Amino acid sequence: MSTPSTSGAAGDGAPKDPDAIKAEIEATREQLSRTVDELSHRLDVPARAKESAFRARDTAVETYRESPPVVIGAAAGLAAVVGLLVWRRRTRDRRVAARRARKAAAAAAARRAAAEKAARKAARRAAARSTKRARRATRRTK
């Protein structure tokens, strides 16, 4: 039989005193609590995003306080890049719209030309038929 003083495997380092066991359980609970808190913090993406935004804002404010001309220059550069991108996109959109309009006009002109050609061909056929009928009619009357 095992006695309280010899419980557990030999040399496993497990405390044999009930107070030591309680202390170890409490330490394990604290460690587990910290681990759960850390995991819940890692999984809270919106809160982490807000923290990152606040950190970035604080860094920008601190940088501005240290050297305002650098921040103003960076902001001006950023504004120039954004303006350039907007301008290029609007210019591209206008070019694309003009190209589409030209293609649509060319397609409409091609349709009109095809319709006119078909009308001319139909008129020639009708004229040829009426000429043919007139010849037949004159042959019969002779």
C-alpha positions as CSV (number, residue, x, y, z in Angstrom):
1,M,0.0,0.0,0.0
2,S,1.1,3.5,-0.6
3,T,1.2,6.1,2.1
4,P,0.7,9.8,1.6
5,S,4.4,10.4,1.9
6,T,5.2,7.9,-0.9
7,S,2.4,8.6,-3.3
8,G,3.2,9.1,-7.0
9,A,6.0,7.6,-9.0
10,A,9.5,7.6,-7.5
11,G,11.5,10.6,-8.5
12,D,8.7,12.3,-10.5
13,G,9.1,15.5,-8.6
14,A,5.4,15.7,-7.6
15,P,4.8,17.4,-4.3
16,K,3.6,15.1,-1.5
17,D,2.3,17.7,0.9
18,P,-1.4,18.7,0.4
19,D,-0.5,22.4,0.7
20,A,2.1,22.0,-2.0
21,I,-0.4,20.2,-4.2
22,K,-2.9,23.0,-3.7
23,A,-0.2,25.6,-4.5
24,E,0.7,23.8,-7.7
25,I,-2.9,23.5,-8.7
26,E,-3.3,27.3,-8.1
27,A,-0.2,28.1,-10.1
28,T,-1.4,25.9,-13.0
29,R,-4.8,27.6,-12.9
30,E,-3.1,31.0,-13.1
31,Q,-0.9,29.9,-16.0
32,L,-4.0,28.5,-17.8
33,S,-5.9,31.7,-17.2
34,R,-3.0,33.7,-18.7
35,T,-2.9,31.4,-21.7
36,V,-6.7,31.7,-22.3
37,D,-6.5,35.5,-22.0
38,E,-3.7,35.6,-24.5
39,L,-5.5,33.4,-26.9
40,S,-8.7,35.4,-26.7
41,H,-6.7,38.6,-27.3
42,R,-5.1,37.0,-30.4
43,L,-8.5,36.0,-31.7
44,D,-10.1,39.4,-31.2
45,V,-9.2,40.8,-34.6
46,P,-11.3,44.0,-34.5
47,A,-9.7,45.0,-31.2
48,R,-6.2,44.2,-32.6
49,A,-7.0,46.3,-35.7
50,K,-8.1,49.3,-33.5
51,E,-4.9,48.9,-31.4
52,S,-2.8,48.9,-34.6
53,A,-4.6,52.0,-35.8
54,F,-4.1,53.8,-32.5
55,R,-0.4,52.8,-32.5
56,A,0.0,54.1,-36.1
57,R,-1.7,57.4,-35.2
58,D,0.5,57.8,-32.1
59,T,3.6,57.1,-34.2
60,A,2.5,59.7,-36.8
61,V,1.8,62.3,-34.1
62,E,5.1,61.6,-32.4
63,T,7.0,61.9,-35.7
64,Y,5.2,65.1,-36.5
65,R,6.2,66.5,-33.1
66,E,9.8,65.6,-33.7
67,S,10.1,67.0,-37.2
68,P,7.0,68.7,-38.8
69,P,8.6,69.4,-42.2
70,V,9.2,65.7,-42.8
71,V,5.6,64.8,-42.1
72,I,4.3,67.7,-44.1
73,G,6.6,66.6,-47.0
74,A,5.4,63.0,-46.7
75,A,1.8,64.1,-46.6
76,A,2.3,66.3,-49.7
77,G,4.0,63.5,-51.5
78,L,1.2,61.1,-50.6
79,A,-1.4,63.7,-51.8
80,A,0.5,64.1,-55.1
81,V,0.6,60.3,-55.6
82,V,-3.1,60.0,-54.9
83,G,-3.9,62.9,-57.2
84,L,-1.8,61.4,-59.9
85,L,-3.5,58.1,-59.6
86,V,-7.0,59.7,-59.7
87,W,-5.9,61.8,-62.7
88,R,-4.6,58.8,-64.6
89,R,-7.7,56.8,-63.9
90,R,-10.0,59.6,-65.1
91,T,-7.9,60.0,-68.2
92,R,-8.0,56.3,-68.9
93,D,-11.7,56.2,-68.3
94,R,-12.2,59.0,-70.8
95,R,-10.0,57.3,-73.4
96,V,-11.9,54.0,-72.9
97,A,-15.2,55.9,-73.3
98,A,-14.0,57.6,-76.5
99,R,-12.7,54.4,-77.9
100,R,-16.1,52.7,-77.2
101,A,-17.9,55.6,-78.8
102,R,-15.7,55.4,-81.9
103,K,-16.3,51.6,-82.1
104,A,-20.1,52.1,-81.7
105,A,-20.1,54.8,-84.4
106,A,-18.1,52.6,-86.7
107,A,-20.4,49.7,-86.1
108,A,-23.5,52.0,-86.8
109,A,-21.8,53.2,-90.0
110,A,-21.1,49.7,-91.0
111,R,-24.7,48.7,-90.4
112,R,-26.0,51.7,-92.4
113,A,-23.6,50.9,-95.2
114,A,-24.7,47.3,-95.2
115,A,-28.4,48.3,-95.2
116,E,-27.8,50.8,-98.1
117,K,-25.9,48.1,-100.0
118,A,-28.8,45.7,-99.5
119,A,-31.3,48.3,-100.5
120,R,-29.3,49.1,-103.7
121,K,-29.0,45.4,-104.5
122,A,-32.8,44.9,-103.9
123,A,-33.5,48.0,-106.1
124,R,-31.3,46.5,-108.9
125,R,-33.0,43.2,-108.7
126,A,-36.4,44.8,-108.8
127,A,-35.4,46.9,-111.8
128,A,-34.0,43.8,-113.5
129,R,-37.2,42.0,-112.8
130,S,-39.4,44.8,-114.1
131,T,-37.1,45.1,-117.2
132,K,-37.4,41.3,-117.7
133,R,-41.2,41.5,-117.3
134,A,-41.4,44.4,-119.8
135,R,-39.3,42.4,-122.3
136,R,-41.6,39.4,-121.9
137,A,-44.6,41.6,-122.3
138,T,-43.3,43.1,-125.5
139,R,-42.5,39.7,-126.8
140,R,-46.0,38.4,-126.2
141,T,-47.6,41.4,-127.9
142,K,-45.6,40.9,-131.1
